[in-house]
């Protein structure tokens, strides 16, 4: 059942428009309109609520720090890699105060945030004519978040201590709130029209869970590795995604397959199905998550499902 749900999500991923879509339940874009689609892809693949980014910090090194919100929580997300096709991200999630103009939460030993949005006195959006289509539908307010943000990742892999960050907040213009808009890029589709092959492997230990998923859809390959864990009052979610082309490396009997997605993954995951119906998920496959390098994604306790030509 979970495998079919993930396949449905993959169809939605294939139909995503190139522009950043609105967060669920909203008419307008996310507060930062130029954030990559990666967070939506993770939400669709893992069935989690998407992050609504507020601002992004680009410190020295390979990582970017995205500060945002998700269903009543404040999120610090560290991103690494090529945001179009090969990305790893670690999200630190804590309950707190989260509105469009105020962020406040404590992340335990990782740090804290307490910041407010201050709009720039220069308002180029004021009095702008609007036809309630495209970008003209939105009022984009530019300014800064001010206050305090401190973050230190595991082992000190990333350290941030700042009091000011540029940002912009987008809202649907008042005159456009009751205007019906048909989003561009939407195309009708159904699973019956597509040939999908997919593997889903998961291991749960109490409230912690690790997942690896691989799918082939419309000559595109999707790989997702994810680990979720609870650390007291905060949760840490680590994800890695690779999007490529081709099909899954399966034998003709669909009883064996090797999965080697490449960076940010390492090694190979091996699926084997025995004549008695039992399956194994082994190998040295791991993911290089921010703060958790070479995290293992195989083992004897994994429950594995493989379907071909779904």
N, C-alpha and C positions, 0 to 999 in steps of 0.2 A: 504493500500500500504506500509506504513512504517512497519507494522507488518511482512509482507512477506520479506521485506528487512532485518529485524533483524533475521528472521529465517534462511535466506541464510547465514548471518554472523555466526550464530551458527553452521551450518554445517562446515564452514571453521574452527571454533574454535575446533570442534571435530577432525578435521584432522591435527591440528597443530603438527609438529614433536616436540620431546622433547628438541632439541637444539633450541637456539634463532635464529629466521629467520632474513634475511636481512630486512632493512627498505625498504619501497616502492620505486621502481625506482633505487635501488642500487644492485650491484653484490656481495658486501661483507657484513660482519656482522655489527651490530651497533658498535660505537666506543668502548664501553665496552662490551666485548663478553660474560661476565658471568652474565648479568642482567636478572632477571626472565622474563618469557613470559607474565607476568601480563599486561604490557602496551600494548602488542599486543591484548590481550583479550579485554581490554577496548576499543581499537580502533575499533575492529571488532563489538563489541556489540553496541557501541554508534555512529559508523560511523565517528569517529574523526581521525585526523592524529596521528600516533603513535609517542611516544617520542623516540628520539635517545639519550640514556644516555651517558654522558661524564665521570662522576665519581660519586661515592656514599660516603656519610658520615654517620657514625654510632655513633651518640652521645649517652650519657647515657639516658636511658629511653626506651620506647616501640617503638619509631619512627626511621625511616631511612630517610635521605634526599638525593634524587637523583637529580642531576643537569644535564640537557640535553637540546635538541633543538627539535623543531617541526615546520616545514613549515615557516621558517623565524623568529620564536620567540624563546626566551630563557625561559626555564621552570624550576621552583623549585617544585619538587614533594615530598610531605611528605607521606611515606608509613607506614602502621601499620597493624600487623596481620600475619597470616600464608600465605606466598606468594603463596602456592600451591593451596589453596582452599578457604580461607577466608581472604579477604584483603579490607582495606579502604585506600583511597589515596585522598589527596587534592593537586591540581596543581595550582600554581600561574604562570600565563603566561604573558609575556611582550615582546613587540617588542624591538629589539636591534641588536647588532653585534653578529652574531653566525656563527662560522666556526669550523672546527675540532680542531683548535689550539687556538681559542680566543673566549671568552664569555664575553659580556658586556651588562648590562641592568639594569634599575631601576624599582623596584617593589613598588613604593610609600612608604607608611608607613611600609611596610613589610621588606624593605631593598634594597640591591643592590648587583650586582656582577660585577667584572672587573678582569678577570684572563686570563693568557696565559699558553700554554703547553710548558714545557721544557723537551726535550727527555734526557733520561739517557745516559751518555757517553759510557756505556757498551751496546753493540749492538749484542746480541746473534743471531739475525735474519740475520745478514749480511753474505752473502755467503752460506746460508743454501740451500741445494738442494730441489727442488720443483717438484711435479708431478701433480700439479693443481687439486688435489682432496682433499676433507676434509679440515682440518686445515692447511695443507701444502700450500694451495692457498694464505694464508694471511701473510702479514708482520705485526707483532704485535710490536708496539713501546711502551716501558714502560718509564715512567717519572713522572712528577708532574705538576699540575696546580698551578701557583703562582699568587699572586695579593691580592685581597680583596673580601671576601664574608661575608655579614652580613644579617641575617634573624631573624625576630621575628614574630612568629605566633600570631593569635588572642588571646588576654588575656595572652600572654607570654607562651603558651603551649609548644613551642619549641624555643630555642634561639641558634643561631650559629654565631660565629665570628671567622673566620680563614683566614689564608694567604697562606696555602699550603695544597695540597691534592694529594695523590697518584692516578695515572690514567694510562690507556693504550689505545692506539688508533690502530685500525686494518684497514689495506688497502689491497685491492687485489694486489697481486704481479704483477709486470709489465709483466712478461712472461705469466701470466695466464689471462690477461684482454681480450684476444680474444679467450680463450679456452672455448668451450661450456661445461657447467656442468649441469647435470640433478640432481636436489635436491632429496635427499632421503626422504622417509616417505610419499610422496604424494600418495594418493589413489583416484581413480575416485569415484565420488559420485553424486547423484542427489536427489532433494527433494522428487521426486516421490517414492524413495526407502525407505523413512523414515516416520514414524508417529510422528508428532510434535503437541504438545498442547502448547499454549502460551497466556499470558496476557500482554497487554501493556497499561499503564496508564500514562497520561502526563498532566501537568498544566503549562501554559505559562502566564507570567505577564510581558509585554513589552519585553525587551531583556533577561530577566531571565526565566529559564525553569527548571522544575523538572520532573523526569521520574522514573517510576518503571516498570521493565520488568521481567517476569518469563516464563521459557520455559522448557519443558520436551522433550528430544531428546535422542534416543538410551539408554533408562534407565538411563539417566543422567539429573540432574536438574541444571538449570542456573538461578541465580537471580542477577539482576543489579539494583541498586539505584543510581541516579545521579542528581546533581543540578549544573546548570551553571549560573553565574552572572557576570555582568560587574561592575567594580569599577574604573571609570575614564579611564585611559590609560592601565589598566591591566584587565585581566579576571581571575576568580577563578572557577575552575571546581572540584567538589567533586564527588567521585565515590566509590561504595562499591560493591564487587562481592562475591558471594558464589557459589561454585560448589559442588554438591552432587549427590546422586543417588535416583532413584524412579520416581514417576509421580506426577503431580499436584493434590492437594486435591480438587477435583470438585465433585459435586453431579451427579447423573445419567443423569439428564436433562440438564446438563451443564448450569445451570442458577445461580449457587452459588458456591463460592470457598473461602477457607481461605488460606492465604499465610503467613507463619511464618518461614523465612529463618534461624533465629538464628544469632549469632554474626558474623559480626558487626552490624546486624540489631537488633531491639528490637520490641516486640509487634507483632500484627497481622493485616494484611490488609484483608478486607472483600469485595469481589465482589458479587453484586447482580444484576440480570436482571429481570425486571418486564414484565408482559404479553404484555404491550404496546410497548416493545422494548427499553425502557429507562434503563439505568444502573447507579449503584452507586458504589463508591469506598470509603470505610469508614474504621474505626478502629483506632488503636493507633500505627500503624507501623511507625517506625522511623529508622534512620541510625546514627551510631556513627562515623561521619567523623572527621578526624583530624582538630581541630579548630572550629568544629560545632557539638558538641555532641547532640544526640537525635533530629536530624533534621527530622521534620515530612514529611511523604511520602504519606499521604492520605488527602482527603478533598472533599468538594462538587463541586469544579470547575474542577475536573479532567475529561478528556475525556478518556474513557476506552473501550478497544476492547479485546474480548476473543474468541479464536478459538480452537477447539479440533479436533484432528485427521487430521491436515492440510496436 
